[in-house]
Amino acid sequence: MLEIIKFNTGGVVNWYDHFVAADIELISAYIEQSEISTSFAIKEFHSLKKVEFE
């Protein structure tokens, strides 16, 4: 006799997905903040790099 087994691998009932989603949100926020800080540092570097002589 063939027995069919169904696995639930996602959705709101899977507790693991909630932890992974929270981790992904934290990583996303960290990457976004790093991009903002890096772009600000590059702009600051370019503004300080220009030296004017009189």
ABEGO torsion letter per residue (X at the ends): XBBBBBBBABEAABAAAAAAAAAAAAAAAAAAAAAAAAAAAAAAAAAAABBBBX
